[in-house]
Amino acid sequence: MDLMPALDREKCNGCGLCVRVCHCNAFVMIGNLVAVVETDFCGWCTHCEAICPMGAISCPFEIVIEER
């Protein structure tokens, strides 16, 4: 499953918080802009979505924990 966070460039203010919290390096700064890059592994932690002050990041996946 290769789901990556989605970035709305119109909402993004280029603060770079997502770059700092992403342990998988899925985000990079290019000048004053943030870009999403494909990585071998996205841990689906959703820290990037939670920290974004502009609501510019959405994670198109849901973590479900099943009880056994």
FENGI-V891285 format. One record per residue. N is the residue number from 1. RES is the residue in three letters. SS is DSSP state (helix for helix, strand for strand, loop for the rest). PSI is psi in whole degrees, -180 to 180 (none if undefined). D_LAST is the distance of its C-alpha to the last C-alpha in Angstrom with 2 decimals. Layout:
n,res,ss,psi,d_last
N,RES,SS,PSI,D_LAST
N,RES,SS,PSI,D_LAST
This chain:
n,res,ss,psi,d_last
1,MET,loop,115,23.15
2,ASP,loop,58,26.27
3,LEU,loop,132,25.94
4,MET,loop,154,28.29
5,PRO,loop,148,29.12
6,ALA,strand,139,32.00
7,LEU,strand,124,35.15
8,ASP,loop,102,37.59
9,ARG,loop,-24,40.86
10,GLU,loop,-26,42.75
11,LYS,loop,-26,40.63
12,CYS,loop,131,40.42
13,ASN,loop,4,43.01
14,GLY,loop,24,42.64
15,CYS,loop,-28,41.62
16,GLY,loop,6,39.49
17,LEU,helix,-38,36.68
18,CYS,helix,-37,34.11
19,VAL,helix,-40,35.86
20,ARG,helix,-33,35.58
21,VAL,helix,-13,31.86
22,CYS,loop,115,30.67
23,HIS,loop,-11,29.57
24,CYS,loop,-1,29.64
25,ASN,loop,39,33.21
26,ALA,loop,-14,32.44
27,PHE,strand,143,35.25
28,VAL,strand,154,38.87
29,MET,strand,130,42.02
30,ILE,strand,100,44.91
31,GLY,loop,-122,47.83
32,ASN,loop,13,46.76
33,LEU,strand,148,44.06
34,VAL,strand,142,40.36
35,ALA,strand,148,39.08
36,VAL,strand,132,35.67
37,VAL,loop,149,35.73
38,GLU,loop,134,33.43
39,THR,loop,167,31.66
40,ASP,loop,-22,29.80
41,PHE,loop,122,26.68
42,CYS,loop,122,25.65
43,GLY,loop,-2,22.82
44,TRP,loop,37,22.10
45,CYS,loop,-22,22.41
46,THR,loop,16,24.56
47,HIS,helix,-37,26.94
48,CYS,helix,-43,29.82
49,GLU,helix,-41,29.06
50,ALA,helix,-34,28.69
51,ILE,helix,-17,31.90
52,CYS,loop,115,34.17
53,PRO,loop,-16,36.74
54,MET,loop,-5,37.95
55,GLY,loop,32,34.69
56,ALA,loop,-8,35.71
57,ILE,strand,132,32.37
58,SER,strand,141,29.50
59,CYS,loop,114,26.30
60,PRO,loop,38,25.54
61,PHE,loop,160,21.83
62,GLU,loop,133,18.83
63,ILE,loop,123,15.95
64,VAL,loop,127,12.63
65,ILE,loop,118,9.50
66,GLU,loop,137,6.35
67,GLU,loop,142,3.79
68,ARG,loop,none,0.00
